[in-house]
Amino acid sequence: MQGIALPPTVVVIPTYNEIANLSRLVPEVLAISPSIRLLVVDDASSDGTGMEADRLVASSGRMDVIHRPGKLGLGSAYKQAF
C-alpha cells in the first residue's frame, strides 16, 4: 500500500516582538511534517520580527508572512489569516 499524501496544513503564528523565538520555532514546526505550511501574521513588531519572518520566507518554500500596520491583536490576526 502506498502512502497517502496529506493535504497541506497551515499553521498560523501571530507575532508581536517575537524575534528571539521565531527563528527557533519555524524550523521546529516545519520539521513536524512536509505537508505543513506556516503563515506568520506580524503586527508591526518594533524588534525586527517582520524582517526576520521575511528572511525565513526566503529560505523556505513553505512559509508566508502578512505584515500588519500596527498592533491589532491576536483575535484579528487569526481572523485575517483565515
Beta strands, then each sheet from edge to edge (+ up, - down):
strand 1: 9-15
strand 2: 36-42
strand 3: 63-67
sheet 1: 1+ 2+ 3+
end
